[in-house]
């Protein structure tokens, strides 16, 4: 990850409330709950997100759900390349136009990929992204995040804006009631932490929930295998452990292991107390358990 630039090179005219509404009207955009669309109209928040991500000139940033381009413009001011994945064909069509008008010198740094982020693969992108910076659609934030981290190991740094409750769950530590499946699975890829909160008034339309920023720094040298096969094995254990989170792991993992006795045997082999509950285990413990033959 290169050193961040200053607040930008001053070439992009960022979007404010009036511009967001004007663009939406001109393009016939009506935000839909189905696609989780809430457009940010505060330039300072966009600059803050880019600064917190720590991206710089050598980065290729993957953005999901760019919408009308508020974050896209802020990113283009700082990085060499932005690949924006947008599921809404209308928004995908007009984003290059907006960038061409408001940041003509930077327009060639943008590539728009009109597709579902849950289906995007290496073959769909023109280059391997080094960072993921996005205001994720709140209704699918966790699966999109986990899918992209798994699909693109080249992503070293992630900074996403999600619903505040989801931010808390992703960054939760073992032992708390909000610690669960998202916490463990995100921790498979690297270090996860909360990176701030965002008020609801910077969005149009104004959502019913507050928002939070989550940063994930991928392991420089992963402490366990990162291949898809092993990741799925770990995820299977995690899903089983939290499907019945009030039960002891010996009972909760009986189906996964084949029997309660076999679950106990594997737990002991992994150095885990069979009477413990899933919420007390960190990602490393689940990895050890998945590694037991």
N, C-alpha and C positions, 0 to 999 in steps of 0.2 A: 504494500500500500504506500503510495507516494505521499509526500508532505502536502497537506491541504493548502490551497491557494488562499489568498485573502478573501474578503467577503465577496469576491467575484471580480471579473475584469470589466464590469460595468457596461457590458455590451447588450445584455438582455433586458428588455423592459418587462418587469414582472407584473403579474396580474393582481389587480385590486378588486374590491367588491363590484364596482361599476363595470369593469372589464369582463368579469366572470359572467355577470348577468347579460351583458350585451352579446358576448360570444354565444351563450346558450340560446338566446333568442334568435340570433342570426342563423345558427345551425339547426334550429328546431329541436334543441335538446331539452327533454323533460326528465329530470333525475328519477331513477326508479329504485325502489327498495329491493327488487329482485336482483339487481346487479350491485347493490350496496353502494350506490352513487351519492356521495356528498362531496361537493367541490370546495376546495380550500381557496380562500380569497385574501389571505394575509401574507404579504411578501416577507415580512420579518420572520414568520414561522417557517417559511420555506428555506430562507437563508440559515436559520437555526438548525434545521434538519440536515442540510448539506454540511454545515460545519461540524455537527455532532457525528456525522458519518465519517468525517475525516478523509474524504475522497479528494483526489488531486488530478493533475494533468495527465498522468499516465494511466488513469483508470478507465475501464469500460464498465459503465454502470447499467445494470438491468433494472428497469422501472416497470412495475406492474400497475395497471389501472391509471394511466397518466391523466385520463379525463380531458379537461380543457387545456392542460399544460402548465399549471401553476408550479409544480415541482420540477417538471421537465426544463423549464426556462432557467430556474435557479441552478439546476445541475449543469446545464450546458455552459453556464457562465464560468464553471470551475473545471470540468472534466473534458477529456478529449472525445469521448463517445458515449452516447446514451442509446440504449436499445429499449424501446418502449413497447410492452406487450399490452394490447388493448382488445378486449372482447367485443366491445360495442363498435360495429362497423362505421357508424356515423362519426363517432369520436375519433376513431382511427384514421378516417379519411381526412378530417379537418385539422388534426394536430400539426402536420407539416406546414399547412397554410398559416396557422397561428405563429409558429416559430419563424417562418419566412418573413412575416410582417414585423414581429417584435424583436427578432434577433437574426437579421439576414446574414450577418457574418458568421453565425454559428450553425446555420441550418444544415450544413453538410455533415455535422457531427451527429445528427439524429437519424435513427432507423426505426420505423414503426412496423411492428409485427402484429397483424390483425388476427389474433387467435386467443383461445382460452389458455390462461397461464397454467392450468392443471394438466394441459396436454402438450405444452411446449417441450421440445427436446433440443439437443445440440444441433441437429440438422436444420432446425427452424431459425437459428440465429446466425448472423454474419460473423460473429466473433465470440470468443469465450469471455463471459463477464467476470470481472474481478471483484465487483461489489453489487449488492442488492440494496437499493434505496427506494422505498415505495410507501405510499399511503394505500395500504392493502384494503380491498373490499372487505368490510367487516364481517359479512355473513360467511365468508370462506377463507378468512385470514390464516387460520392455523394449517389447514390442509395445503393451501397454496405455498405458504412459507416452507413447510416440511418437504413438499414435493420439489421445490426449487433448490433447496439445500442439498437434497439427495441427487438431483439431476445434474447439478453444476458444481462439482468440487472445486472449480476454479474460483468460486466466490469466497473470498477471504474475509470480507467484512459485510455485515448486514445491519441496516438501520431501517426499521419499519414502524409505521404508525398504525396502531390497531386500537380496538376498543379497550378502555382502561382495565376492565376486568380480565380481558385476554392477556394484556401486558403483564398484569399481576400473576396470572397463572403460568405464563411462559417463563417468567423470571423467579418463580417461587423456589424456595429451598426445602429439603426434606423435613417432615415433621409438622407442617402446617396443613390446615384443612383445604387450602386452595392448591396445594401441591398435588400434581397428578400427571396424567398422560402427556399433555403438552409440555410440561416442565421437563420430564424425563427424555422425551423424544428430541426436543430442541437441544438438550444437553449432550445428545449423542454426537453432535457436530462440533461443539465448541463451548466457549464460555458465554453464558447468557446473563444479561443484566438490564435492569430498568434504566432508561436514559432520559427520563423526564415525563411531564404531563402536558397535555394540550387541551385548552378550553374548547367548548362546543361552539362558541360564537364566531370562530374563524371559518366555519363551514356554511355553505349554502346548498340545500336547505339545512337549517340547524338540526343536528341529530338529537336524539333523546338521551344520548350517553356521552360521557367524557372519553377522551382518548389518551393513549399513552405511547411513549416511544420505547422500543426494545432494541438493544444492540446485541449482536452475536458475533464474536470473534472466533473464527474457525481455528481449530487446533493447528499450530504450525507443524508439530509432529504428533499425529493422532495416537492416543494411548491404546487404541484398539482398532481392529480392521474397519474400514469404511465402505467395503463393498456391499452391493445391494443384498446379496444372500445373507450375510451376517447381520446386516441392519434389520432385515425382516425377521430374523430369529429373535433379535432383541425386542423388536416391536411386539412380537407375539407374546413374549413373556410379560411385557409391560401391560398390554391390553388385558391379559388374563388376570393379572394382579389387581388391577383397578376396576375390573368389571364387578367385583364384589369386595370393595375396598374395606368394608367393616369386618370381613373375615380374616383369619390368620392366613399367612401365605401357604401354609400346609393345606388348608382347605380351598383357598381361592385358586391355587395352581393344580389342583387334582385333575381337572379336565385336560389342562395343557400337558401335564406329565404322564397322564394315563391312570393315575391313582393317587390318593393322598399319601400313601406310603412311599411311592416313587418321588413325589414332590418333596417330601421330607428328606429323602436320600440326596436329592440334587441340591436342596438348600444347604444341607450340612456340608456337602462337598464344596459349595461355593463360599462357605464361611458365614452363612446367614442363619440366624435363629428361626426355626420353623414357626414359632409362635408370633413372629414379627408381622407387621402389616406393610403393605406396599408403600404407603405414604412415608415410611421411615427410611426407605432405601434411596440412595442416590443413583445416578446413571451408571456409575462404575460397578455398583453391586448387581444391577440388572445385567450388565455385560458379563460379569463373572458367572451369573446363573445361566445365561444363554450359552456360555462356553462349555458348560458341563455336559459330557456325553452320557 
